[in-house]
Amino acid sequence: RKQWVDAVGSLQHAIRGYPMCGNLWEALGLAYHQLGMLTAALKAYGKAIALENQNSVFALQQSGAILLSLGSYKKAVGMFRTALDYAPGHLVTLSGLASALLGQARECIVMG
C-alpha cells in the first residue's frame, strides 16, 4: 500500500512538469485504483483518455471496470465498447462488456 501512496505523490509531481502526458495520467489512475480511490482513478483515467484521443485501451478498460463495480452499467458498456474499437477481441475487455451487459439486463428485469 505504501508503494502506491508514494507512487501517487511521485506521479502528481511528474504531471506538474508534463501535464499533457497521457501515460502519466494513466499511471496515476492505476495508483488511485489500487488504493481504492475510485473517483480519483476515474478522473485520472478520463484525463488519459482525453489526451490520447480515446486511444488508451488500458484507461478505457479500467474505467469500464470501475464503473461496472459501481453499478453504472450503461457507462461501463460505453467504455468497454470504445476500448474494443481500438483493440478488437481483447479478452479482458470482452469479459467486462459481457458483465456490464448482464448487469444492464438484470436492471431491466428488476425495473420491469
Phi, psi and omega in degrees: 000317181300324180297322179291322176298315178298321180298319179302312180300315181295318181291321177299319178296315180297322181294328176300326179275331184226067186293345181260012180270105181299326180296323178294318179295321178297316178295322177296319176301317179297317180298314177299318180301315180295334179272359180079014180268078192291321179296315178297320179298314179300319179295316180294316177298321178299320178295318178299317180296316180297319182287330183263015182055042180063014181269013180264089184300319180299312181296320177296315181294317180292322176298318177300318180296319179294313180300321176300315181293335178272357180081016177268072190296318182297315178294321179298316178303316179299316179297312182296320180295320178296318178300321180290336174299326182267336181221072181301137177084003179296113190298318180296319180291320176299319178296317177297318178299316179299318179295319180293320177295321176297318177299318177297316180298318178298319178300318180297319179296315181296320182285341178091000000 
